[in-house]
């Protein structure tokens, strides 16, 4: 296979909401370039990109898949990404390593909520962007609306390069404003016929061409001078101006497509070759220490792992971008993240499940290798002259969670190891071994993300598992003061145990007034690791309890606060004042006062109007206006309190406060009622009181469990 230099490598990522046609376009691009002789379809489950069994089952992309094609002396690396938000991690890492984003818009729907979510990351990384309005052959196609949507969301950088002559069922022709030519495609797609622009389209074409010229000229002073002198720019000058604008994130050219019918893909690929920035023209990568690494094949070898995947019968595949230097089989490189050495055994260019051996990959190229031992997503392998890894991809926090158990208890230890490995491969899936809840909890981007993880466990790792609802980390506190005492006495021959404690408990809050009833001799404030505070007052006078036993009383109180009397949850925000007690000159000891303190606290707690608290999250749902009724209904049926409504870029935004106990179900419900077209995010807000009927139910369940 031919080796390409960094100036002739174009790395593109295909992005878009579900059903925008990314996989179909990737298939068409490979066919157009002659890489494959027949195009597959998503419906027939035979595309190069969607080759995993789970993708065939769901008829959706689940993984980002690398492909490549060679087009007129350029190598185009293509990454086809999933459209569902559940797999946003695959999307983000692909955006990070590619040089140009091709953002597909469904001509029937324009900019969707899913499109906006993806755009946030394209914009964050300032990637040059091409907009491709796809499915112009459908009855409801509306090119103008799609462009208007794009301008509304992406701004005035949206620049029409092509527009359709006859969108809809008979679509077969576009006007190209760079070449000022009409392309008319044969019935089965493919190479178009070049024709003059029809008279009835001439005025519109010239108006849009002039807008394109102005947009290209305004990005470069020299081009602007030439534009003022000549009143126009030639085709080469236009290409240069557009490229400069793309690099500045100030020009997003718009193309027309019917990927299904192979109309427009060749022209798009030609533009990628001639105009889209090469790997060498992009800003250099940055390390964690802020130094830059130029895309230089003569530099020290360095590669960045953007994706790892465990494949049946193969092992771990590591996908990478060569940041600097030239990578060859047999090289030993240092893992800058884990400080271990890895040997590159083989190098491949991957086209879906097909891997082609190559002898080397140079700076700017994308490839993969097998069986790296200690290297995962976000890791850097480099020459020993490097002193810092490439800055890692920052992934979003998870949205939903579920508890997981191995069906075979003997697999518990193995399950922990496998889950840790899956997390290293997919950082958007977090694994929590929660001691408080006594559960192993998976945190994911959505229900489908978690289900795919279970599919991987059962089909790739051959480990059947069961999902359970994750428990809620409730907290317990009190609403009023209470007094209690407890005498611990135990006699069993010889020295016994004796300790008696009198104490008062009160709800603690910041700035509360000092205790008045008793003289406070000493105060200890204990910030609790689970949130809140315990304030412990020593109010003993006259030596009723020796001061050496006070730490034991505090220890007993703390132990009970780790397993509250109501539901066994952590207790917070209480002031405890020990004001009296008794001791025995022989039988009193630390354990006696620890038990007495614990039991006195328990008894006082039950008399102090105990209150169960639950975690509450701020939730924000963004969706089209027509879906607001369904969203409001779901929120209100799940104990959510609507806190506000707003409009953003033509969408409605609902803000609410939702208990965590309802959150996981709510995400699934909102996805169902909006067909996945709502963007929902949440963030922990506070602990708030649980409604009385729910508190009673949870307390009774806990009491029943404790008596079994």
PyMOL commands that set and color helices and strands:
alter all, ss='L'
color gray80, all
select helices_A, chain A and resi 6-8+22-32+53-58+85-97+113-124+143-154+199-217+221-230+235-247+265-274+279-281+409-425+447-459+547-561+590-607+625-637+660-674+692-707
alter helices_A, ss='H'
color red, helices_A
select strands_A, chain A and resi 9-16+65-71+74-80+100-106+128-134+158-160+162-164+173-176+181-184+193-195+252-256+285-286+292-293+302-311+315-324+326-328+332-335+340-343+348-351+354-357+360-362+366-370+380-382+400-406+430-434+439-444+465-468+475-478+482-490+497-507+522-527+533-538+570-571+574-582+610-623+641-648+651-659+679-689
alter strands_A, ss='S'
color yellow, strands_A
deselect
rebuild
show_as cartoon
